[in-house]
Amino acid sequence: MRQIPADGINLFQLIYVLIREYEEKMGVKVLNLSLGNPDAIPAPEVLERKARFAGKPDYDLHTYAEDKNLGQFAENMVEACSGVRLGDHPDWRATPIAGIKTATAILPLACGLHLKGRENFSVVTHLPAYDVMGTWAGNYLGANRIVWPLRSADGMKMRTELLLEALKKSPKKPDLVFVIRPGNPASAGATLEEWKPLMKVCAENGIRLVNDGAYATLTDGVSHISLAAAAAKVGADYPGLEWAEMYSVSKSFSDPGQRLGVLVGTKDFVEDFILIKGNTDSGPVPTGMAAYADVLRDRDLTKRLLDDTYRMYRARLDFLVPKLKTIGLRPACETTSGFFTLWLTPDEAFGVDLVKESNARGIPKAELFNRLVIEKTGIVGVHFSGPKDESGFGESFIRYAVCTDVLADEFRKRFEPAIASIQPKYCD
């Protein structure tokens, strides 16, 4: 007998089912804009080093990595992703991690959930979000989850006043605030002026602050500043602030299969994390860590690789976004960072009243829209719903990513007439 309800299916597992159903029925591949992982592979300079280090007989390259920092990988990764030299901050520490998702799952334990008791532990997360932390903290670990809403009226930016409103409604002070900047599904970055009030709230209330910075290098250099860079600039203004930020090679170097990243932050926080991690995993693959350490030591090469990756996605975005705006879709925010585009779900599409139909079928409007678009055009996105407001309704979104070559002739030939058939309309 199963012990976990089948309705706990991951959203992206559902997308895979819809893709399979379309391809079996139509006999052609979907136009897949749902992928949130790179369709590219690492650059030749990275592949060469990975092969070279895999062939070395050094014991440290073939045993458990644990919290080893081969070739000063952590320091170099932090500098590549944030521009901050770890050595300039003796009260900080960094440790390699085997991917951000696994690290996210154990962060509540690194903040003492198991000692405080789950009923006394609270985590703040955004909605809409790729909700790994909300799932782990609220559903799996049984802690209290406080929702900090993101709204299209704000361009999906962090608004600390909305956080304070949410905290007023919560009977317990949060132990952890977890954000994703640049966001997923909303590719909005965070400026220094957005970080400062959040850092102030966390410092004054003894709340640990964590940012998932998976997309930190996919930015124009203006619309986003990493939490680490913000802490380096103004952290002294917020004494007692405990924070951490995570980066990975998955998006920055198109290498999600390597399962390699870094967590950097204030020393006590990182050392708490290392203690829990030691009983959770045995570290990243050491040959990959050593290879990337060798890449990252070459500052010019690193900058070129990161810039090339960002330019690839920017060129794709510059095609996709105007096309979707032209047919009448409304952006929930502008894509200034990352590779996602987020749109408000229309109230009508293909001549179908989505509000009426979603009520009749008992599924969210965003999911209904995604299903219809897949069925009629083969264009696949990911649907999200925002938190419900006081009226009982929440915003409805569709996310389209550019982790496929939307500039390819074959894609454009099918895509442009397909989107013309959607005919989205909004009630207001």
C-alpha positions in Angstrom: 0.0 0.0 0.0 1.3 3.5 -0.9 2.1 5.7 2.0 2.2 9.0 0.1 -1.0 10.3 -1.7 -0.7 10.3 -5.5 -2.0 13.9 -5.6 1.4 15.0 -4.3 2.7 14.8 -7.9 5.4 17.3 -8.7 4.1 20.0 -11.1 6.8 19.2 -13.6 5.9 15.5 -13.5 2.5 16.6 -14.7 4.0 18.6 -17.5 5.9 15.5 -18.6 2.6 13.6 -18.8 1.0 16.3 -20.9 3.9 16.3 -23.2 3.9 12.6 -23.7 0.1 12.6 -24.4 0.5 15.3 -27.1 3.4 13.6 -28.8 1.7 10.2 -28.8 -1.5 11.6 -30.2 0.0 14.0 -32.8 3.1 12.2 -33.8 5.3 15.3 -33.6 7.4 16.8 -30.9 6.1 19.6 -28.7 7.4 23.1 -28.8 8.8 22.8 -25.3 9.0 26.1 -23.4 8.5 24.4 -20.1 12.1 23.4 -19.5 13.8 25.2 -16.7 17.1 23.6 -17.3 19.7 24.4 -20.0 19.4 22.8 -23.4 23.1 23.6 -23.9 26.1 21.7 -22.6 29.3 23.0 -20.9 31.9 24.8 -23.1 34.8 22.8 -24.5 37.2 24.3 -22.0 35.1 22.8 -19.2 34.7 19.4 -20.9 38.4 19.2 -21.4 39.2 19.8 -17.8 36.5 17.4 -16.6 38.0 14.7 -18.8 41.5 15.5 -17.6 40.8 15.4 -13.9 38.6 12.3 -14.2 41.7 10.5 -15.6 44.1 11.5 -12.8 44.9 8.8 -10.2 44.9 11.2 -7.2 43.0 9.6 -4.3 41.2 12.9 -3.3 39.6 12.9 -6.8 38.0 9.5 -6.3 36.9 9.4 -2.7 34.2 11.2 -0.8 34.4 15.0 -1.1 32.5 15.6 2.1 33.2 19.3 2.8 36.6 19.4 1.0 37.2 22.5 -1.0 39.4 21.2 -3.8 41.4 23.8 -5.7 39.7 26.6 -3.7 36.6 25.9 -5.7 34.3 27.7 -3.2 36.2 30.9 -3.1 36.4 31.1 -6.9 32.8 30.2 -7.4 31.7 32.9 -5.0 33.7 35.5 -6.7 32.5 34.5 -10.2 28.9 34.6 -9.2 28.9 37.7 -6.8 32.0 39.6 -7.6 33.0 39.4 -3.9 36.4 38.0 -2.7 35.7 35.7 0.2 39.1 36.4 1.7 38.0 40.0 2.3 35.4 38.9 4.8 36.8 36.8 7.7 33.4 36.5 9.3 32.1 34.6 6.2 32.5 31.0 5.2 31.7 29.0 2.0 31.3 25.3 1.4 30.8 23.3 -1.8 27.3 21.7 -2.2 25.9 18.9 -4.3 23.3 21.1 -6.0 20.9 23.8 -4.7 17.8 21.6 -4.4 19.4 19.2 -1.9 20.9 22.0 0.1 17.5 23.8 0.2 15.8 20.7 1.8 18.2 20.7 4.8 18.3 24.4 5.5 15.4 24.3 8.0 17.4 21.7 10.0 20.5 23.9 9.7 18.4 26.6 11.4 17.5 24.2 14.3 14.0 23.0 13.3 14.7 19.6 15.0 15.7 21.2 18.2 13.0 23.9 18.4 10.2 21.5 17.4 8.4 21.8 14.1 5.3 23.4 15.7 7.6 26.2 16.9 9.5 26.7 13.6 8.3 29.0 10.8 9.7 29.6 7.3 8.8 32.5 5.0 8.7 31.8 1.2 7.3 33.5 -1.8 4.4 32.5 -3.9 4.3 31.9 -6.8 7.5 30.0 -6.7 9.3 26.9 -7.7 8.4 25.7 -4.3 11.1 23.3 -3.1 11.4 25.1 0.3 7.7 25.4 0.8 7.2 21.7 0.1 10.0 20.6 2.4 9.4 23.0 5.3 5.6 22.9 5.2 4.7 19.5 3.8 7.6 17.2 4.6 9.1 18.6 7.8 5.8 19.9 9.2 6.9 23.5 10.0 4.8 26.6 9.8 4.9 28.2 6.3 4.3 31.9 6.0 3.6 33.1 2.4 5.1 36.3 1.2 3.2 37.1 -2.0 4.7 38.3 -5.3 2.3 40.5 -7.4 2.3 41.5 -11.0 1.4 45.0 -9.9 4.8 45.2 -8.4 6.6 43.6 -11.3 7.0 40.5 -9.1 9.6 42.4 -7.1 10.2 41.7 -3.4 8.1 44.2 -1.4 9.1 44.2 2.3 5.8 45.9 3.3 4.0 42.7 2.1 6.3 40.6 4.2 5.5 42.7 7.3 1.8 42.3 6.6 2.2 38.6 6.4 4.2 38.5 9.6 1.5 40.4 11.4 -1.0 37.6 10.6 1.4 34.9 11.8 1.3 33.9 15.5 5.0 33.0 15.4 8.1 34.9 14.4 9.8 33.2 11.5 13.2 31.5 11.9 14.1 31.6 8.2 13.2 33.8 5.2 13.9 32.0 1.9 13.8 33.8 -1.5 14.8 33.1 -5.1 16.5 36.1 -6.8 16.5 36.3 -9.8 13.2 34.5 -9.4 11.6 31.4 -10.6 9.0 31.6 -12.2 9.4 35.4 -12.3 12.8 36.3 -13.7 13.1 39.6 -11.7 16.3 40.4 -9.9 16.8 42.3 -6.7 18.5 45.7 -6.4 20.5 46.9 -3.4 17.5 49.1 -2.4 15.3 46.0 -2.3 17.8 43.9 -0.2 18.3 46.6 2.4 14.9 46.7 4.1 14.7 42.9 4.0 18.2 42.7 5.6 17.0 45.2 8.2 13.9 43.2 9.1 15.9 39.9 9.4 18.7 41.5 11.5 16.3 43.2 13.9 14.3 40.1 14.5 17.0 37.4 14.5 15.7 35.8 11.3 18.1 34.0 9.1 18.0 35.0 5.4 18.8 32.7 2.4 18.8 33.4 -1.3 18.7 30.8 -4.0 21.0 32.4 -6.5 20.9 29.8 -9.2 20.3 32.5 -11.9 22.7 35.1 -10.4 25.0 35.2 -13.4 22.2 35.4 -16.0 21.7 39.1 -15.6 22.5 42.4 -17.3 24.6 43.6 -14.4 22.2 46.4 -13.5 18.9 44.9 -12.5 20.3 42.4 -10.0 22.8 42.4 -7.2 23.6 39.1 -5.3 22.8 38.9 -1.6 26.5 38.4 -1.0 27.4 41.6 -2.9 24.7 43.4 -0.9 26.1 42.1 2.4 29.6 43.1 1.3 28.4 46.7 0.6 26.0 47.3 3.5 26.1 44.3 5.8 27.8 46.3 8.5 24.7 48.5 8.8 22.7 45.5 10.0 24.7 44.0 12.9 23.7 40.4 13.8 22.3 39.6 10.3 22.8 35.9 9.5 22.5 35.1 5.8 23.5 32.6 3.2 23.3 32.4 -0.6 23.6 29.5 -3.0 25.1 29.3 -6.5 25.6 26.4 -8.9 27.2 25.4 -12.2 23.8 24.2 -13.4 22.5 27.4 -15.0 25.7 29.5 -15.0 27.7 26.9 -17.0 24.9 24.8 -18.5 25.9 21.8 -16.4 23.0 20.6 -14.2 24.3 17.0 -14.4 27.4 17.9 -12.5 25.4 18.5 -9.2 27.9 21.1 -8.0 27.5 24.5 -6.3 28.5 26.5 -3.3 26.8 28.0 -0.2 28.3 31.2 1.2 27.2 33.2 4.2 27.9 34.2 7.7 30.3 31.8 9.5 28.0 30.4 12.2 25.1 29.8 9.7 27.4 28.0 7.2 29.0 25.9 9.9 25.5 24.9 11.1 24.7 23.9 7.6 27.9 21.8 7.3 27.0 19.9 10.4 23.6 18.8 8.9 25.1 18.2 5.5 27.6 15.8 6.9 24.7 13.5 7.9 22.9 14.0 4.6 25.3 13.7 1.7 29.0 13.0 1.0 29.6 16.1 -1.0 29.9 16.8 -4.8 31.8 14.6 -7.3 35.4 15.6 -6.5 36.7 15.4 -10.1 34.0 17.8 -11.2 34.9 20.2 -8.4 38.5 20.1 -9.2 37.8 20.7 -12.9 35.6 23.7 -12.2 38.2 25.1 -9.7 40.7 25.0 -12.6 38.3 26.8 -14.9 37.4 29.5 -12.3 41.0 30.3 -11.5 41.2 31.7 -15.1 39.2 34.9 -14.5 39.1 35.9 -18.2 37.9 32.5 -19.3 35.2 32.5 -16.6 33.9 35.9 -17.6 33.8 34.9 -21.2 31.9 31.7 -20.5 29.4 33.4 -18.3 28.9 36.3 -20.7 28.4 33.9 -23.6 25.7 32.0 -21.7 23.8 35.2 -20.8 24.0 36.5 -24.4 22.5 33.2 -25.7 19.5 33.5 -23.5 19.1 37.2 -24.0 19.0 36.7 -27.8 16.2 34.1 -27.4 14.3 36.3 -25.0 14.5 39.2 -27.4 12.6 37.0 -29.9 10.1 35.4 -27.7 8.9 38.3 -25.5 7.9 40.6 -28.4 6.1 37.8 -30.1 4.0 36.9 -27.1 3.2 40.6 -26.4 2.1 41.0 -30.1 -0.7 38.4 -29.7 -1.9 40.2 -26.6 -0.4 38.3 -23.7 0.3 40.5 -20.7 3.6 40.1 -18.9 3.5 39.7 -15.1 7.0 41.2 -15.1 9.8 42.1 -17.5 12.5 39.5 -17.8 15.6 41.4 -16.7 17.5 38.4 -15.4 17.3 34.6 -15.9 15.7 32.8 -18.8 12.0 32.7 -17.8 9.1 34.8 -19.1 6.0 35.1 -16.9 2.6 36.1 -18.2 -0.8 36.7 -16.7 -3.2 33.9 -17.8 -5.9 35.4 -20.0 -9.6 35.1 -19.3 -10.3 33.8 -22.8 -8.3 31.8 -25.3 -9.3 30.0 -28.5 -12.7 31.5 -28.0 -13.1 29.6 -24.7 -14.2 31.4 -21.6 -11.5 30.1 -19.3 -13.0 31.5 -16.1 -16.3 29.7 -16.7 -14.7 26.5 -18.0 -12.2 26.3 -15.1 -15.1 26.6 -12.6 -17.0 23.9 -14.5 -14.1 21.5 -14.7 -12.7 22.2 -11.2 -9.2 23.0 -12.2 -7.2 26.3 -11.9 -7.5 28.7 -14.8 -3.7 28.6 -15.3 -3.7 24.8 -15.7 -6.7 24.9 -18.0 -5.0 27.5 -20.2 -1.8 25.5 -20.3 -3.6 22.3 -21.2 -5.6 24.0 -24.0 -2.4 25.6 -25.5 -0.6 22.3 -25.4 -3.6 20.4 -27.0 -4.2 22.9 -29.8 -0.7 24.1 -30.6 1.9 21.8 -28.9 3.4 24.8 -27.1 4.2 23.7 -23.5 4.6 26.1 -20.6 4.3 25.7 -16.8 1.3 27.1 -15.0 1.5 28.8 -11.6 -1.1 30.3 -9.3 -0.4 33.1 -6.8 -1.6 33.1 -3.2 -5.3 33.9 -2.7 -6.0 37.4 -1.5 -8.8 38.6 0.9 -11.4 38.2 -1.9 -10.5 34.5 -2.1 -8.8 34.8 -5.5 -5.2 34.7 -6.6 -3.4 35.7 -9.7 -3.0 33.2 -12.5 0.3 32.8 -14.5 1.9 30.9 -17.3 5.7 30.6 -17.5 7.5 30.2 -20.8 11.2 29.6 -20.7 13.9 29.9 -23.5 15.7 26.7 -22.7 15.2 25.6 -26.2 16.4 27.2 -29.4 13.5 29.4 -30.2 15.6 31.1 -32.9 15.9 27.9 -35.0 14.0 28.0 -38.3 12.1 24.8 -37.5 10.8 26.2 -34.2 9.8 29.6 -35.7 8.0 28.0 -38.6 5.6 26.2 -36.2 5.6 28.7 -33.4 4.5 31.9 -35.1 1.3 30.6 -36.7 0.5 28.6 -33.5 0.5 31.5 -31.2 -1.7 33.5 -33.6 -4.5 31.0 -32.9 -4.5 31.5 -29.1 -6.2 34.9 -29.3 -5.9 35.7 -25.6 -8.3 38.2 -24.1 -8.6 39.8 -20.6 -11.8 40.9 -18.9 -10.5 44.3 -17.8 
